[in-house]
Amino acid sequence: MIDLTASLPPLSLYIHLPWCVKKCPYCDFNSHQADRFEKEGKLPEDAYLAQLLADLDADLAYVAGRPIQTAFIGGGTPSLMSEDFYYRLMDALRDKLTWVDNAEITMEANPGTFEQEKFRHFRQAGINRLSIGIQSFQPTLLTTLGRIHNREEAIHAVEKSRLAGFDNINIDLMHGLPEQSLDMALDDLALAIQLDPEHLSWYQLTIEPNTEFYRRPPTLPEDNTLWGIQDAGQALLEKHGYAQYEVSANAKHNRRAAHNLNYWRFGDYLGIGAGAHGKVTLPDGQIFRTRKTRHPNHYLNTLPEALVIKESIEQEDLPLEFMMNRLRLFETFDLQDYQRYTYQALPDALLKACNTAIKKGFLDAEQWSNGKVQTTEKGKLFLNELLELFLS
């Protein structure tokens, strides 16, 4: 059996904190209202930290000597947890894992005033990138979205993060919101740009199953308005130096999200925490996905080895799995990357799909002639149709 340890993909770490103050009506993430789990006004931080670390210990065999390139702490609302929780978590992660120098470590944060007071401690604990979930600055839309912060708190959250020492900040902002006009969307975007974050995740609201919006659908803007928002918004972002490098991600020069880049380039990542997902490549070339049990109570009361569900990615599914990730990015990539990350020769079906995509104008013909792949402007607009070509 060939040992591929030396050529394994880069490795990242995802940590899931499942609690939030209130479940938003559009949210389909694994999040749970905190007050239903609190005892004496506190979340079970000690028990959850112990289980996170036991969960990580069970996954350490998948590291295979690799340093951690990036980490992302998501939720839920991770900033609900105490500063002491993060000091202890980060100390433990440094003890258990090897990290590259200056590894990007991101935490999602709520703009609420209560969380802002902890930003300085998060930075001192070793978290060096903050992703602030603002979504909108407009009072009516914040109410519709079920957000518990206001416009002023959102603005102050960015200012407080700077004072806390964060020099790498992302703002999460949504568009295509219920009854949102073009002017409303651009006003939100303009204010976000004025706050001068390094990165802007600007994405369109989609109605997902198992959400309140799915059960009681709101009135969304018409397609022409959505197209207008997308076009005008991207032009505004480009004008102010935020280049679009992924479907919903825009960044200043050299400020792209390293953690998400590893996802989209088909890198590996460990996933720990309730409902966390991972993707792992073994030294024998086998690739599989992991997911941990979702409900916090079940997660807390399950032995580590029983937390995980493993699902192998079959060879016939690799072309779609790989391209579905890589084509989200608007960067040029070498076709040999497929072989590097999947450990299989380029299948004829993938080559045929790429040629079809070129004929449809979805992929750049000149880049293809040089053994490279790049999505065209048309391909960006019709990404779903492009990806369908890679279905086996």
C-alpha positions in Angstrom: 0.0 0.0 0.0 1.4 3.4 -1.0 1.8 5.9 1.9 0.8 9.4 0.7 1.4 11.1 4.1 3.9 13.6 2.6 1.5 14.8 -0.1 -1.7 15.0 2.0 -3.8 18.2 1.5 -3.4 21.2 3.8 -5.3 20.7 7.1 -7.6 23.2 8.9 -9.8 23.0 12.0 -13.5 23.9 12.4 -15.0 24.3 15.9 -18.7 24.5 16.4 -20.4 26.3 19.3 -24.2 25.6 19.0 -25.8 28.2 21.1 -27.3 31.6 20.2 -29.5 34.1 22.1 -32.4 33.6 19.6 -32.9 31.5 16.5 -33.2 33.7 13.4 -36.0 32.8 11.0 -33.7 32.4 8.0 -31.1 30.2 9.8 -30.7 26.5 9.0 -27.4 26.1 10.9 -27.1 23.8 13.9 -28.0 26.5 16.5 -30.0 26.3 19.7 -31.5 29.0 21.9 -29.1 29.3 24.8 -31.7 29.9 27.6 -33.1 26.4 27.1 -29.7 24.9 28.1 -28.6 27.3 30.8 -28.4 26.3 34.5 -28.3 29.2 37.0 -27.9 31.6 34.1 -24.8 29.9 32.6 -24.2 27.6 29.6 -22.4 24.3 30.3 -19.0 25.7 29.3 -16.8 23.3 31.4 -18.6 20.2 30.1 -18.7 21.4 26.5 -15.0 22.3 26.6 -14.1 18.9 28.0 -16.1 17.2 25.3 -14.6 19.4 22.5 -11.1 18.3 23.6 -12.1 14.6 23.8 -13.7 15.0 20.4 -10.4 16.4 19.1 -8.4 13.6 20.7 -10.5 11.1 18.9 -9.6 12.8 15.6 -5.9 13.3 16.1 -5.0 10.2 14.1 -6.3 12.1 11.0 -3.7 14.9 11.5 -1.0 12.6 10.1 1.8 14.9 11.1 0.3 18.0 9.4 0.3 21.5 11.0 -3.0 23.3 11.3 -3.1 26.0 8.6 -6.3 27.8 9.8 -9.1 27.5 12.3 -12.7 28.8 12.3 -14.9 29.0 15.4 -18.5 29.1 14.2 -22.0 28.6 15.4 -24.5 29.5 16.8 -23.0 32.6 18.3 -19.5 31.7 19.6 -19.1 35.1 21.2 -21.7 34.1 23.8 -19.1 32.0 25.6 -17.0 33.5 28.3 -13.5 34.9 27.8 -12.2 32.2 30.2 -13.6 29.5 27.9 -11.5 30.8 25.0 -8.3 31.2 27.1 -8.6 27.6 28.1 -9.7 26.4 24.6 -6.8 28.1 22.8 -4.2 26.9 25.3 -5.4 23.4 24.9 -5.4 23.6 21.1 -1.8 24.9 21.2 -0.8 22.0 23.4 -2.5 19.3 21.2 -1.7 20.5 17.7 1.1 22.0 15.7 0.3 25.3 14.0 1.9 27.1 11.1 3.3 30.5 11.9 0.6 33.3 12.0 -2.2 30.8 11.4 -5.5 32.5 10.6 -7.9 31.9 13.5 -11.4 33.3 13.0 -14.3 33.6 15.4 -17.9 34.5 14.5 -19.2 37.3 16.7 -22.5 38.9 17.4 -22.5 42.7 17.2 -24.5 43.0 20.5 -23.0 45.2 23.3 -22.6 42.3 25.7 -20.3 40.4 23.3 -18.3 43.6 22.4 -16.9 43.8 25.9 -15.2 40.5 25.4 -13.4 41.3 22.1 -10.2 42.3 23.8 -10.0 38.9 25.6 -10.7 37.0 22.4 -7.8 38.7 20.8 -5.5 38.1 23.8 -6.5 34.4 23.7 -5.0 34.1 20.2 -8.0 34.6 17.9 -6.8 37.0 15.2 -9.7 37.4 12.8 -13.3 38.4 13.7 -16.3 37.7 11.5 -19.1 40.0 12.6 -22.7 39.0 11.7 -24.3 42.3 10.9 -26.6 41.2 8.0 -28.2 44.7 7.7 -28.0 48.1 9.2 -31.7 49.0 8.7 -34.0 48.7 11.7 -37.0 47.3 9.8 -34.9 44.6 8.1 -33.1 43.7 11.3 -36.5 43.1 12.9 -37.6 41.0 9.9 -34.5 38.9 10.2 -34.9 38.4 13.9 -31.6 40.0 14.7 -31.2 41.3 18.3 -28.7 44.1 17.6 -29.4 47.6 16.2 -27.6 49.8 13.7 -25.5 51.6 16.3 -24.4 48.4 17.9 -23.3 47.0 14.6 -21.2 50.1 13.9 -19.7 50.1 17.4 -18.9 46.4 17.1 -16.5 47.1 14.2 -15.0 50.1 16.1 -14.6 48.0 19.3 -12.9 45.2 17.4 -10.3 47.6 16.1 -9.7 48.9 19.6 -9.3 45.3 20.8 -6.4 44.8 18.4 -8.1 43.0 15.4 -6.6 44.0 12.1 -8.4 41.4 10.1 -12.2 41.7 10.2 -15.0 40.3 8.1 -18.5 41.7 7.9 -21.4 39.4 7.1 -24.0 41.3 5.1 -27.1 39.9 3.3 -29.1 41.2 0.3 -32.3 40.2 -1.5 -34.1 40.6 1.9 -37.9 40.8 2.2 -39.2 43.9 0.4 -35.7 45.3 0.1 -35.2 47.8 -2.7 -32.1 48.4 -4.7 -31.4 51.6 -2.8 -31.8 49.9 0.5 -29.4 47.2 -0.4 -26.8 49.7 -1.7 -27.2 51.8 1.4 -26.3 48.8 3.6 -23.4 47.9 1.4 -22.1 51.5 1.4 -22.1 51.7 5.2 -20.3 48.4 5.5 -17.6 49.6 3.1 -17.3 52.9 5.1 -16.4 50.8 8.1 -13.4 49.6 6.2 -13.3 45.8 6.9 -10.6 43.7 5.3 -13.3 41.3 4.0 -17.0 41.4 3.1 -19.2 38.3 2.9 -22.1 39.7 0.8 -24.6 37.0 0.1 -28.2 36.7 -1.1 -30.9 35.4 1.3 -32.1 32.0 0.3 -35.0 30.3 1.9 -33.9 27.0 3.4 -36.0 24.0 4.6 -36.5 23.7 8.4 -36.6 27.4 8.9 -39.3 29.8 10.0 -39.1 31.6 6.6 -39.7 28.2 4.9 -42.8 27.7 6.9 -44.0 31.2 6.5 -42.4 32.6 3.3 -41.8 36.4 3.3 -42.2 38.5 0.2 -38.8 38.7 -1.5 -37.7 41.1 -4.2 -38.5 40.3 -7.8 -35.8 38.7 -10.0 -35.1 42.0 -11.9 -34.5 43.7 -8.6 -32.2 40.9 -7.4 -30.1 41.1 -10.6 -29.9 44.9 -10.2 -28.7 44.6 -6.6 -26.1 42.0 -7.6 -24.7 44.0 -10.5 -24.7 47.4 -8.7 -23.4 46.0 -5.5 -20.4 44.2 -7.1 -19.6 47.3 -9.0 -19.6 49.3 -5.8 -17.4 46.7 -4.1 -14.9 46.7 -6.9 -14.8 50.5 -6.9 -13.7 50.5 -3.3 -11.1 47.8 -3.7 -13.0 44.7 -2.7 -12.4 42.1 -5.3 -14.9 39.2 -5.7 -13.0 36.0 -5.4 -15.9 33.6 -4.6 -19.6 33.6 -5.2 -20.3 35.7 -2.1 -16.9 36.8 -0.8 -15.1 40.0 -1.5 -11.7 41.1 -0.1 -9.0 43.7 -0.1 -5.7 42.7 -1.7 -4.1 39.8 0.2 -7.1 39.6 2.6 -9.0 36.6 1.3 -10.3 34.2 4.0 -7.5 31.5 4.2 -9.8 29.1 6.0 -12.5 29.2 3.4 -10.0 29.0 0.6 -8.8 25.7 2.0 -12.5 24.4 1.9 -13.0 25.5 -1.7 -9.6 24.2 -2.8 -10.7 20.7 -1.5 -8.3 20.8 1.4 -8.8 18.8 4.6 -10.4 20.0 7.8 -11.2 18.4 11.2 -14.7 19.3 12.5 -15.3 19.2 16.3 -18.3 20.3 18.2 -22.1 19.5 18.0 -23.0 19.1 14.3 -19.5 19.9 13.0 -18.5 18.6 9.6 -15.1 17.5 8.5 -13.3 16.2 5.4 -10.2 13.9 5.8 -7.8 12.3 3.4 -6.0 9.2 4.8 -2.4 8.3 3.9 -3.7 5.4 1.7 -5.6 7.9 -0.5 -9.1 7.2 1.0 -11.2 10.4 1.3 -14.2 10.7 3.6 -16.4 13.2 5.3 -17.3 13.3 9.0 -20.2 14.8 10.9 -20.7 14.9 14.7 -24.0 14.3 16.5 -26.0 17.5 16.2 -28.0 18.1 19.5 -25.9 19.7 22.2 -27.3 17.4 24.9 -26.6 14.3 22.9 -23.1 15.6 22.1 -22.4 16.2 25.7 -23.5 12.8 26.8 -21.9 10.6 24.1 -18.6 8.8 24.3 -16.1 10.5 21.8 -15.7 7.5 19.6 -19.5 7.4 19.1 -19.8 11.0 18.2 -18.8 10.7 14.6 -20.5 9.5 11.5 -18.1 8.7 8.6 -19.1 8.6 5.0 -16.5 7.7 2.3 -16.5 9.8 -0.9 -16.8 7.3 -3.7 -14.4 7.6 -6.6 -17.2 8.3 -9.1 -18.4 11.2 -6.9 -15.0 12.9 -6.7 -15.3 14.9 -10.0 -18.5 16.6 -8.7 -17.2 17.0 -5.1 -13.9 18.6 -6.3 -15.4 20.9 -9.0 -18.3 21.9 -6.8 -15.8 23.4 -4.5 -13.1 24.7 -6.9 -15.6 26.4 -9.2 -17.0 28.5 -6.3 -13.6 30.3 -6.5 -13.0 32.6 -9.4 -9.3 32.0 -9.5 -7.5 30.1 -12.2 -6.4 26.6 -11.1 -4.2 23.9 -12.6 -6.1 20.9 -13.9 -3.4 18.7 -12.1 -4.8 19.9 -8.8 -7.5 17.3 -9.3 -5.0 14.6 -9.2 -3.1 16.2 -6.3 -6.2 16.3 -4.1 -8.1 13.2 -5.2 -5.3 10.8 -5.9 -6.9 9.6 -9.1 -6.2 10.2 -12.7 -8.3 12.8 -14.6 -11.4 10.9 -15.5 -12.7 11.1 -19.1 -16.1 12.2 -17.8 -14.5 15.3 -16.1 -12.6 16.2 -19.3 -15.7 15.8 -21.4 -17.7 18.0 -18.9 -15.0 20.7 -19.1 -15.1 20.7 -22.9 -18.9 21.0 -22.8 -18.6 23.9 -20.3 -16.2 25.7 -22.7 -18.6 25.3 -25.6 -21.4 26.8 -23.4 -19.1 29.7 -22.5 -18.9 28.8 -18.8 -15.1 28.1 -18.8 -12.3 30.0 -20.4 -11.1 28.3 -23.6 -7.6 30.0 -23.6 -6.9 28.9 -20.1 -8.0 25.4 -20.9 -5.5 25.2 -23.7 -2.8 25.8 -21.1 -4.1 23.0 -18.9 -5.9 25.4 -16.5 -9.5 26.0 -15.5 -11.1 29.4 -15.0 -14.8 30.3 -14.7 -16.0 33.0 -17.2 -18.3 35.8 -16.3 -21.1 33.8 -17.8 -20.0 30.8 -15.8 -20.3 32.8 -12.6 -23.9 33.8 -13.4 -24.9 30.2 -14.3 -22.8 28.4 -11.7 -25.5 25.8 -10.9 -25.9 24.9 -14.6 -22.1 24.6 -14.8 -21.9 22.3 -11.8 -24.6 20.1 -13.2 -22.3 19.2 -16.1 -20.1 17.3 -13.6 -22.9 15.0 -12.2 -21.9 11.5 -12.8 
